[in-house]
Amino acid sequence: MNKIKEKALQWCKSPFDIQTQKDVKFLFDHPDKLEEAFYKELEFGTGGMRGIMGVGTNRINKYTLGKATQGLSSFLKSKFIEDKIKVVIAYDCRHNNELFSKIVSNVLLANGIEVYMYSSLRTTPQLSYSVRYLNANCGIVLTASHNPPEYNGFKVYWKDGGQLVPPFDKELMDEINSISFDEILFKGLNDNLKIIDKELDDAFIDTCTNLAIQDDIKSNNIKIVYTSLHGSSIVSIPEVLKRAGYKSLIIVNEQAKPDGGFPTVKSPNPEEPEALKMAIDIAKVENADVVIGTDPDSDRLGVAVKNKKEKFTILNGNQTMLIMAHFLLSKRKEKGLIDSKDYIASTIVSSSIMKKVANRFGIKYLTTLTGFKWIGKEIEERKDQNFIFGGEESCGYLIGNKIRDKDAVTSALLICEIVAVLKAKGKTLYDYMIECYKLYGPHKERLISYKLDGISGEKKIKEMMKNFRNNPPKKINNQSIYFIEDYLNSSKTDVNTKIKYEISLPESDVIIFTLKDNSNIAIRPSGTEPKIKFYFGVNSKNFKNNDWELTEKELDKKIDSIIFDLNL
């Protein structure tokens, strides 16, 4: 009998409940599904533990969550000697999350840990904030972020409010792997359970408002169309905008009710144009100034604005990041607050334009691995410096150091602030983006993802990464490759001289090719989905005929040529 069947048979008896046993026995009649459910253990990636819901070791269920929580309980006890270890729990709109949050809570309680649990769904940035506000040792949010409806997840936050990073993430996984399912303590008493809501809500919303408001002299007379895409931001963003004085907020009612099935969209990801279509259609009718949309746990923000032809266009994550960074630093400079200790941060797969922004204002720029936990780590380790802003291409942004994960709530208010300030000057967000490109040079980026499910997909992704690593192309789009960065081997190679330089960031399965004209192509497997991702970034020195639209078309053609040359 193979190992997969042996593992599955263990789930057909105690300590697993009768229904779980029945569901596993059913899978024996479907060998492919059985294999997918048991061929591996769920692991922590860039966004914690995430997977499809169902029975099996490779699925999110009562027992994999219970095992993770039991391991976390033991890990916390090994790290903290306090009489009372405190953990904050939040969850978003995903199916089963009320049940899963109680399971996780009960395991913690059974291990003598004090639990602060939200009374209903809340956003991921609020969970991050709450850990620090309550001086807790740890936080947990049950979410699968922007993944499809069948997914759920378990994200762990440390006492600084940031996600787990090395060495703690590996230590925790080792602890979890050492736990057997019959060791899980599922029955906790409620003596140490505290339900939280209004006090934390008010403190979080006040914090978001204070972080985002940059200009006291402005008009709030802008029309905003907002969609929560059936997610958790509906409990925060309308109130934040209200407190900041915005009165003309149009909520997409069809997408306002939290629903883990996400019935009106193919994907609840504001990076995807389809996700914002309903909001944009309303914005056209209402002649709105801006469209904003968030993913289910409200750590990603999508933005759409009118272009020069009065048509709504969706800004990519790099464009929104540029606008925010330049605006924040410009305001800081106006107030005489720019300091040598200031810094901004972004990730290795995001636009290189962020470094130019930092240089213009004479502040430090940090590049991290993909995943906002790395930016959170930098904030925690640089307490003597001033974190101003961080962003990544996947529509994640963070303002200030009060919250330690990407935050669509504060970011939504900041975007509206920028729109209001600009409108008072007769300008639009699109105008401002073009002004930024005139300052820093035109840039354009694009992401292509290939979804490859299951065992065969995982194998295919590994083969593709291996091939790019061991057999890199000689030229791309008729251009020589100047540098090859291999983050798995911590090396940057000058292709011409063959000189190798050490990369100081932690190891990660990422390859970046830099071409002669400073175009770059980054390749990496997703840490949260069964996908391989290709990131393209191109730029030019000047505008074509002083026109952004013509320039953008030229840049898009360059990306098209690169994609064609790579046979993607």
Secondary structure, DSSP 4 states (H G I P E B T S, - for coil): --HHHHHHHHTTSTTS-HHHHHHHHHHTT-HHHHHHHHSS---EETTEEEEEBSSSTTSBSHHHHHHHHHHHHHHHHHH---SS-EEEEEE-S-TTHHHHHHHHHHHHHHTT-EEEEESS---HHHHHHHHHHTT-SEEEEE--TTS-TTEEEEEEEETTSSBP-TTHHHHHHHHHHT--GGG------GGGEEEE-HHHHHHHHHHHHHHH---SS------EEEE-TTSGGGGTHHHHHHHTT---EEE-GGGTS--TT-TT-S---TTSGGGGHHHHHHHHHHT-SEEEEE-TTS--EEEEEE-TTS-EEEEPHHHHHHHHHHHHHHHHHHTT---TTEEEEEETTS-THHHHHHHHHT-EEEEE-SSHHHHHHHHHH-TTSEEEEEEETTTEEEESSSS-S--HHHHHHHHHHHHHHHHHTT--HHHHHHHHHHHH--EEEEEEEEE--HHHHHHHHHHHHHHHHHS--SEETTEEEEEEEETTTTEEEETTT--EEE--SPP-S-EEEEETTS-EEEEEE-SSSSEEEEEEEEE-SS-BTTBHHHHHHHHHHHHHHHHHHTT-
